Amino acid sequence: MILDRGEHDLVKVRIVWRGGAVTEIEVKVRVNSVENLTQGVEMRERVLELARTKLHDDEIAAILTGEGHRSPKCPDGVLPITVQRIRFQAGLKGLTEQRTRWRHSPDLLSAQELAGVLNIPVNWLYVQIRQGRLLIDRHPSGAHLFSNTSRVIEAVRKLRNHELDHLDLRITEPHEEGHSHG
């Protein structure tokens, strides 16, 4: 097996099997800053371009993720906090007004509202969603909305406390079972 650090955020692995077959893969690794990403310069320019159109950070993050970009410490996509940091560094602090509340019925909670109820960082919820540990449908607005019920709140609390390995809150498959650590 041969490891090549390659680009800043990529490790190239080449495995030569006994029969002579070769397998090559690239593994995305964490880096300390946007500048250390292979496409960091392009991502920064794209963030600023989109920020000037008055899109919200979460919308910009979703667009960039769809375009194949990622945050330095997240191999699966761009976090809204990364977008915010890039905007702030460029002096675009007042250009976009951050969403504090999605418009939705009172029987639903936004990720921010659920995080407030549970007294946990909202980014923890987004990480669980990205990692597939928390399955939830998106509202047409793009928001992740949770049922405002004690059952759902308690289930997310159990996920946070590692009492569940995963939690499925999708409407298409509305069950809240997870696998307990045994």
N, C-alpha and C positions, 0 to 999 in steps of 0.2 A: 504494500500500500504506500502511495506517495501522497503527501500533503503539500500543497502550495498555497501560501497565504494569498497570492494573487492580488486582487484589488483590495482596497481598504476594508471593505465589509464582506468580502467573499473568500471562502476557503475552497480551493479546488481539490477534490479527492479523486485519485486514480487508483483503482484496484485491478491488479493483474491476477487473474485466477489461475490455478494449477493447469487447467486445460488450455491456457493462452487467451481466454476471453478477457476483455477489458471492460470495466465499468467506470464511467466518469460522472461525477456529480458535483454540483456547486452547493455549498452550504452558506446561508446568510448568517453572519455573526453580529453581535452587538458591537457598536462603536460609541465613542464619547460625544460625537457632535455631527451635525448635518454635513459639515465640511468633510468628514471622513467617509461619507457615503459615496458610492461609485457615481450616483447621479445627484449628488448633493447640490451642486451649482445649478443644475437644471431645475431641481425641485424648488430651491430658494426663489429663482426667477419666476417660476410658475405660481408659487404662493403669492408673491407680490403682485403679479398680473391679476390673479383672481381676487385678491384683497381689494384692489382698486375698483373692482366691479361691485363692491359692497356686499359680497357674499359673506356669510357667517363662517367662523373657523371650522365648525363641524361639517358644513357643506363643502368647504375647500378640502378638508381632510378626506372626505368621501370621494371627491373627484380625483385627488392625487392617488389615493389607494387604487381606484379603478384604472388609473394610468400606469400602475406598476411601481409607484414610489413607496417608500416606507420610512418610518421614524428610526433614529439611530439605535434605540434599544428595543425596537419592535419589528421582528422580521415579517409580520403579516400585513402591515399597512401603516398609514400615517395617522398619528394621534392629533386631536384638536389642539392639545397643548404645544405640540411642535409647530403648528401653524401660528399659534399665538406668539410664541417666542421669536419666530422669524419676522413676524409683523412688527413686534416691539423693537427688535434690533434694527429694523429699517426705519424706525420712527413713525410707523403707521398706527400709533396707539388709538387715535380718535376716529380712524376712518370707518371702522365697522363697529356697530353696536351689538354686543353679545346678547344672544337669546337667554332669557332667564326663565322662560316658561313657554312650553308648547301649548297651543290651544287644544284642549281636549276636555272630555267630560270629567266630572268630579269622581267618577268611579274608577278612574285611571290615574296612575302616577308616572311622571316622566322619570328618566334615570336619575336626574338631579334631585327630584323630590323623593324618590325611593332611597337614594343615598342619604338624604337628610333625615328621613324617618329612622334609618338603621345606624346613623352616625358613622358612615364609612365614606371613603373617597369615591367619588363618582367614576373616576378612572378605573377603579377595581372592577366595577360592573362591565365597563367596555372591554377590559382585558378578558374577562370571563366569556363575554359574547364572542370576541375574536378567536379565543382558544377553543370554542365549541363546548365549553363546560356549562354555559348558560344559553339555552336555545330559546329565542323569542322572536316573534314576528315584528316587522317594522310597520309602523303606521304609514299611510300614504305621504305624510309630511316628511318621512325619513326618520322620525323619532322612534326610539324603543319605548313603548308604553306598557306598563305593568298594571294588572288588576289591583285595585286598592282594597285588597282583602287581607284579613289576618293570615289566611292560609298561604298566600303568595309571599307575604312579608316574612313569615316564619320559615318558609322554604328557602328563600334567599339568605336568611340569617344562617340556616343550617349549611348552605353551600359555603358561606363565608367562614364558618367555624369548622370546615372540613368534615362535617357529618354526612355530606353528600359529595359524590365525585362529579356529578353533573345534575342539571336541572332543566327540564323541558317545559317551558311555559307557552309554547306555540299554540295558537288557536286551532290550527289545522290538526294538531295532535295534543289536545289539552290534558296532559297528565303531568304531574309534578313529582313523579318518582325519580329518585337518583339512586346511585349505588353507595351504600355506606362503606366507610373504611372498616374492614373487619378485623 
